[in-house]
Amino acid sequence: QVQLVESGGGLVQAGGSLRLSCAASGRTFGGYHVGWFRQAPGKEREFVAYITWSGSSVRFADSVLGRFTISRDNTKNTVYLQMNSLKPEDTAVYYCAARVGADPSRAQNLYNYWGQGTQVTVSS
């Protein structure tokens, strides 16, 4: 069992930056692929980015490509989402999720563990 806790959300002006953290406890985090997802008001939750368990491969949604980066420190059981050049349309609750499996995925239903989410609000 893995427990995930997101932090780092907040209110920022358009063009600003935030770094989200996803801290894991309960089991060694190193064997899990980790994804970030977000849900804006009135919309379905969507994929943002993922990173493989080793950190060797990452993928991003087209909407954040070039602005967001994802990284991990398995010694700290933490995955980071660095968000730059934020836009009002990035406003959402951001969730991290962990997946046990051979491959990472953009599909939410393939993730085994979820955090409670952290609110990101970008003002124009």
JODAWO-V615682 format. One record per backbone hydrogen bond with DSSP energy under -0.5 kcal/mol. NH is the residue of the N-H (numbers start at 1). CO is the residue of the C=O. E is the energy in kcal/mol with one decimal. If there is no record, write none. Layout:
nh: (NH,NH)
co: (CO,CO)
e: (E,E)
This chain:
nh: (3,5,7,10,12,14,15,16,18,20,20,21,22,23,24,25,31,32,33,34,35,36,37,38,39,43,46,48,49,50,51,52,55,59,61,64,65,67,68,69,71,73,76,78,79,80,81,82,83,83,84,84,85,86,90,91,92,93,94,94,95,97,98,99,101,108,110,111,112,113,115,118,120,121,123,123)
co: (25,23,21,119,121,123,86,13,83,18,81,7,79,5,77,3,28,29,99,51,97,49,95,46,93,40,38,36,36,59,34,57,52,50,48,61,61,64,64,82,80,78,73,73,22,71,20,69,18,81,67,82,15,16,87,88,120,39,92,118,37,35,113,33,99,106,107,108,98,98,96,94,92,10,12,121)
e: (-2.9,-2.2,-2.0,-0.8,-2.6,-2.5,-3.1,-2.3,-2.1,-0.5,-2.8,-2.7,-2.4,-2.7,-2.7,-2.1,-0.5,-2.0,-2.3,-2.4,-2.7,-3.4,-3.0,-2.4,-2.2,-2.3,-3.2,-2.6,-1.6,-2.0,-2.4,-2.3,-0.9,-1.7,-2.6,-1.6,-1.2,-2.4,-2.1,-2.4,-1.9,-3.0,-1.3,-1.8,-2.1,-3.2,-2.4,-2.5,-3.3,-0.6,-1.9,-0.6,-0.6,-2.3,-2.3,-1.8,-2.0,-2.4,-0.6,-3.0,-3.1,-2.4,-2.2,-3.0,-0.6,-0.5,-1.4,-1.9,-1.9,-1.8,-2.2,-2.0,-2.7,-2.8,-2.6,-0.6)
